[in-house]
């Protein structure tokens, strides 16, 4: 089954609002809403994600921005912040790219640099 067909907006929002939901299921619902949810929900979740990243990983700074405005990070810096190897970080990103059937690695030449 394609990830896009695994959820609906209604089921994903129900999971987010449930008081005792499993954290893995909650994360899957958030991930689906960020990828396929309505624009206003996506924007809110991406803003929250950015705030959480800044708070939990203050050393991790965007190296540029994708054409859609989303921050881009250096994979080696992500791996260091998560205390995993760069190889493992790349494998996780590649797996997500395959699951989502959309690119998550962005060529540096396609990003807008941070001044």
Buried (B, 14 or more C-beta within 10 A) or exposed (E): EEBEEEBEEEEBBEBBEEEEBEEEEBEBBBBBBBBBBEEEBBEBBBEEBEEEBEEEBEEBEBBBBBEEEBBBBBBEBBBBBEEEEBEEBBEBBEEBEEEBEEEEEBEEEEBEEEE
